[in-house]
Amino acid sequence: MFTIDDLADRLGGYLPKDEIQQVKRAFYYAEQAHDGQRRRSGEPYVTHPLAVANILANMHMDYQSLMAAMLHDVIEDTGVSKKALARQFGDPVAELVDGVSKLTQITFEDKAVAQAENFQKMVLAMSRDIRVIIVKLADRLHNMRTLGALRPAKKRRIARETLEIYARIASRLGINTIRVELEDLSFQALYPMRAERIKRAVSRARGHRRSTIRQLQTSLQQSLDDEGLTGTVIGRQKHLLSIYRKMRDQRKSFAEIMDVFGFRIITEDVDSCYRILGVVHNLYKPVPGRFKDYIAIPKANGYQSLHTTLFGRGGMPIEVQIRTREMEALANNGVAAHWLYKAGQTDHPIAQGSHARARAWVKGLLEMQRHAGDSLEFIEHVKNDLFPDDIYVFTPKGDIMELPQGATVIDFAYSVHTDIGNSCIACRIDRHLAPLSTRLESGQTLEIITSPGARPNLAWLNFVITAKARSAIRHALKHQQQTEAVQLGRRLLNKALAPFETSLEELPEGVLDRLLAEHSLTQEAPLLESIGLGTRVAHVVARRLIGLQQGEPDAPAGQPPRGQGPIVINGAEGMVIKFARCCRPLPGDPVIGHLSAGKGIVVHRAECRNLGELRNDPDKLFALEWSDDIDEDFPSALRLEMETRRGLVAELAALVTDAGANIERIDIEERDARLSIVNLILAVRNRVHLARIIKRLRNLSHVGRITRLGN
């Protein structure tokens, strides 16, 4: 069994004796704290923290991280407090342990909420010290190695969480060794039969491929030696989940996946990487479009390498990765390489760059967390944003921005800054104007055009793909809705106060404060917002304000008086005034407003049948009238019965365009060989504009009945 002395011997290779003694002291403290506790497998509990520390020792992590690994379950599973740990081992170690510990003080009804809340806590701890997540990943890796003692359902739950969150975080931080093992262990727990079959097939295939791999390896090594280049050629094995995903997603057989031979060439410096690339391209022809230079443009997690695919003998594909020893260390240990190089008393720029990228990523997580509505929404953002395929685009100044595959202009704008995204109105791609929904491609140069008064559009959520953009848009829309609801609530309350010959601004001092106190509110904005969103009735609030003004202790019973003046609308109020799709009102139509809880006022045509039951509740209906200076287009639906003929759509489109309107949608249904039913949704200015279009349509000889749709 692995012991603390075995670990101390390993640590002697890169840590001084006094730091090794601190790690041993943490072990003995944990051993005493966990005395009598055992794992499900029956082993003493302290074997788990010792194994976690051993995983970190493989990555050459610093002594404080190793101490935190020894103590990471002490706060959760024993009576030791964070303060006691801080007194014994110092604040940095206590903070690391606290960040890694699970939430146990709060009981959640929903396990998913508990996991999401726990992850949020871990993100906050990561923002203070990135080592928290490295210790947590090592903890999760050992737990995955020892899943055998758990119930099948719990195994699957832990494996799924590991695959969706922790393996992706390991990848995002560039810790490839942990990522690969977490993925394979999760795959074996979720799909044991599939994993076993692929494992056996891989074992058989390796035996058959051994001589071919040896020949290719010798050929590549000989080419380097002939050119006098220093480099070591090693075979590269695919892991189980990678093979399974390729078979599933690319619909390839196992034989097709294993027909690809992979090699890695490790050299001394960047110049040699490019020279070796020339040698292998001279030895075997490269496959067009399969070369990627991650040295010039590293991945988000700091990964650097040259990737190329070659045509080998008989057309067999050969995948080659070329990198330096430092790049190899970073590919395996990611952000942990920062401490690996630190232990060697060097501040290597590769490791420092990886650490800076990791901190920038955590900073982005914190921003998403502030904008997310709740912990579950936040963790969904994280799952969606972790680990996409990347594209690289340029700012007008030549800076490189990395975005996921399929990202749009809006995603780019929010990646630059949230304020840029919120005020974005247009963009230029390679100096040409382009729609905001344009999918970006690598190598493009983008210039964002902003306007101080611009606001995010709800439709943007239909095409953005980055979590930062999605959460920022939702946050801005929520704030925008609140602002508009407050403005509408003020108008509704002043209208309700008008019969009493007063307004909100003219009420005596202290009256509004007394009403707010009755509702346990400290500001008027939440009260007005609830009126604007329809969760409070303006007339009831107005009546209570008048009662308080007159010294009444309680709200009076009976019907409140109604204001006579209608509310004026212009169609541009925003998110708290909506136009009903059932009857599609237009300026010029008699309209009436229905107060819908949580939505604001929904505008209907006065004769709309959907208002039938609501007419019995006058407190929820409002008289409305259109403003005289409306400058908006509104949708209206028409139904045409006309003869079937060639060029019908083009003829209708030309007529509507000449009339100054737009066709938003057109559906054609053939009744028989002679008759077609055409359903149009037009964007028109008002009722008069629609009447002119209908008149033009009636002048067509083959058009029969025309009906404006709406119940």
C-alpha positions, 0 to 999 in steps of 0.5 A: 500500500502506498504510504506517506514515506513513499510520497515523501521520497517522490517529493524529494525530487523537486521540493525542499526538505522543510516543505516536505515536512509540512506536507507530512505534518498535514498528513498526520493531522488528517490521519488523526482527524479521520481516525475511525472513518473508512471508505466504502471499500473498507480502507482507512479514509486517509488513503483517499487524501494521500492518493489525491496528494500523489496525483498532484505530486505527479504534476509537481504541484507546490507544497501548499496544494499537497497540504490542501489535498491531505486536508481537503475533507477535514472541514466536511467530514470531521469537527475541525473548523476552517479557523482551526486549519488556518491556525495550524497551517496558515490562511492560504492552505485553509482557503484552499481546503475551504474552496475544495470542500463541498456544501454541507451546511445547506440542505437542498430539495433538488440534488441538481440545485445542490450540485450547481450551488456547490459549483458556484462556491468553487468558482468563487474560490477559484477566483481567489486561487486557481489551485482550488480546481486543480486539487478538486480535479485530483480529488475527483480523479481518485473518486472515479478510480474507486467508483466500484464500491458505489451503487450503479445509479450513484456511479452513473450520476457521478460519472455523468457529472464528471463528464459534463463538468470536471473533464471539460474543466480539465480540458479548458485548463489544459490538464490533458492527463487528468482529462483523458483519464476522467473521460475514460473512467466516466465512459466505463461507468456509464457504458461498461459493455461498450467500453469493454468491447472497444478496449478489447478491440483496441488491444487486438488492433495494437497487436496487428499494427505493431510492425506498421507503427514501428516502420513508420516511427523508424522512417520519421526518426531516420528523416530527422537524423538525416537532416541533423534535427533533434527530435524524438518520435513517439506513437500516440494512442487514442483513448476509449471515449475518443474512439467511441465519439468518432464512431458515433458522430462520424458514423465510422467503423472501428476499423476506419478509426484505427486505420489512422496512425498517430505520432508525436515529435518532441523537439527542443525549440520552436524553430526546430518545430517548423523545420521538422514540419518541412521534413515530414512534408517532404517525406510524405505528402500532406493532406490539403486543409488538415494543417493547423498551427497552434504555435502561432495561435495557441488554443484558449487553454494555452495548448501549442503544437503543429498538427498535420495529416500525411498520406502514408504508404498505400494512402494510409493517413498519418497524423503528426503533432510537433511540439517542444518539450515545454509545450508537451509539459503544458499539454499534459499539465496545463495550468499546473505547469505554472507551478511545475516551472516555478518549482524549477525556479524559472518563470517560463512564459508558456506556463505564465501565459497558461496561468493568465489564460486560466485566470481570465477564464475564471474571471469570465465565469464570475461575470456569467455568475453575476448575470445568471438568474440562478445557479442552475442557469449558471451551470448550464452556461458553463456546460455550454461554454466549456470546450468548443472548437475554436475559430480566430478572428481579428479586431481592427487593431490586429488583436486575435480573439478566440471564439467557438465554432459557429459564433456570430458577430454578437458573440464577438461584440460581447467577447470584447466587452459587455457594454460593446455587445449591449450597444451594438447596432451594426458591424463590418466584416473585412470592411463590408457591412454584414448582418449581426447574425453572421456566422464568423470564420477564422481570419476575418477582421471585425469592426463593431459599430455602436450607438449610445442609445442602442439596446439588446434585442430579444431575437439575438438569443436565437442565434448567439452561442457563447454563454457570456453573450447569452447571459449578458443579453438576458441580464440586459433584457431583464433590466430593460423590462424592469425599467419599462415596467416602472415607467408603465406602472407610474403612468397607470398609477397616475391615471388611477389617481386622476379622478381624485385630482392628484398624482404620485408627485402631488401626494403629501410627503410620507403617504407613499412611504407608509404604503411601501412599509405596508408592503415591506418595500423600501423604494417605490420602483418595485411597487411601480414595477409590479403595477406595470407587470400586472401583479398589482392593480393600479386602482387598488393601490391608488385607492389605498394611497387616498385612504392613507392621505385621508387618515384611514387605517385600512383599505376601504371596501367597494369598487374604486372609481375609474379614471376616464382618460385612456392611455396613449400608446405609440407602439414603441414602449418596449417589452411591457406593452405587447400586441395580441397575435390573435387579432393583430391590432393596427393604429386606427383600430379601436383598442383595449388593453388587458393587464397580464400578470408578469407581462404588462399590457396586452393590446387587443382590438376592441371586438376581440372575442378573447376578451370575453371573460375579462370584460367581467373584471374591469380592473384588468381592462384599460381604455387605450388610444393610439398616438398621432405620431406613430412611426412603426410597422405592425403585422396584419394578416390577410386571407385571399381566395384567388385563381391558381396561376404561374407567377402568383407569389411574384405578382403579390410581392410586387404589388405589396412592395409598390404599396410601401409594405413588406411581406413577412410571411406567405403560405399558399394552399391549393384547394383544387386545380383552379383555386388557391388560398393565400395567407399573408402576414404584412408589415403595414403602418396603420389601418388606412395603409392596410385598406389601400393594399386591400383595394389594390388587391381587389383590382386584380381580376383573379382575386376573389374574396379577401378577409382580414384575419383576427378572431 
